[in-house]
Amino acid sequence: MGAPLAARYAAAQPVVKLNDPPPLDSKQEATRDKRMKWWHDARFGMFIHWGLYSVIGRHEWVMEREAIPVREYELIARQFKPKPNAAREWAKLAKAAGQKYMVMTTKHHEGFCLFDSKLTNYCAPKQGPGRDLVAEFVEAARAEGITPGFYYSLMDWHHPDGARCATDEAARRRFVDYIHGQIRELLTNYGKIGVLWYDVNWPLNWHGWESVKMNQMVFDLQPDIIVNDRNGLRGDFSTPEQRIVAETGGRAWESCMTLNDSWGYHANDDNWKSPKTVVRNLLTCAKDGGNYLLNIGPRGDGSIPEPTIDCLRAAGRWVNSHGPLVHDTDPGVKVTRSQFAQFTRKGNTLFVHSYYWPGSVLNLAGIPTKALSAKLYGSNVQLKIQQTDLQLKITGLPEKAPDPLISTVAIEFEAPPTQDTDNVRKTRERLSA
Ligand code: GLC
């Protein structure tokens, strides 16, 4: 056993601070903009959590949260009999939703591999499914023109070394070889993959996982791929989870979110987001140049819960008919004050995405930038503008929201609009005069 791994590593390599991740190899830095272009343009992706937990139907952490012993949990692998080509239905839904890439759990924390692995028998072709589910997923995505990506959990509750690797160097060696070996299989056997989405690096840190070497292998196998930040290195993008928080300094980010409260299928989780919330979240990401990776949790047989289908189809009708508003925005929106709308900007045009329609008059506070014209998005009818430095008033709008989800008013300014957010006190003084 000996000293904890972190301590031994620190002792062996005193020049490296364990909490101080190194940057990516400079070659990866140099190619980043090029590698990430498609992903920035894509903006909206589908996350898919699918595994043995989908058969149980009580959230993807069920094995850990209910302390199910490995030998008992393993039995589900034989009962896992998804219908053939379930992924085709997911890919069709992703397309209808306006999602341009799909990231599937090739192995979640439970350790069961949906792909064919020479390194374990605990994988789909050698268990209940009897076939390679990752191959089916990749094929289905490509058939719909959608870029496939792989989620892969480093944490592994099934592998005998998955926990003891933290304190036993021989176990760590075996386990890290296993993990690197599986990543090699994934990036060798399925053609070109868009994203490698690592997850949970417990119980090691980047040093213990040999993450620099891991990423190097990944880029040697797939020079155009992009990787996230969850193997302990910065990678190409950050992954705020269940919240939308923009990165600073131009760093790429992707907000990942569940559609209810579970990533994996949970039969009784009915806390579904509405299509309006989905589109609103997508626009909130778009406003600050981020991506939105929205999850679905298919059942064990691969079918998608109906509320998921209904929600994504409805959201997709909006997304697919408002393409430029999602995909072609400029970051740095300097208008934020509203209780009924989210804002995005393209050049000098401000898009006011109203999720609670204000009625025939739309007022915005404190925009000194001169407004030139205003229209409802998708219409050529000019709306009337009255403007002081305190209030921009747009009239002539329909009393009822033209779009049941989100209605957008496009206002053209003489320069990128700014809003006075600092002088609320002075404004109140002037307005009460
Ligand atoms: C967390 C959870 C995991 C989920 C992931 C998605 O790390 O542990 O279940 O897959 O978030 O971001």
Residues whose N, C-alpha, C, O or C-beta is under 5 A from the ligand:
A	BS01	GLC	E60 E241 C256 W263
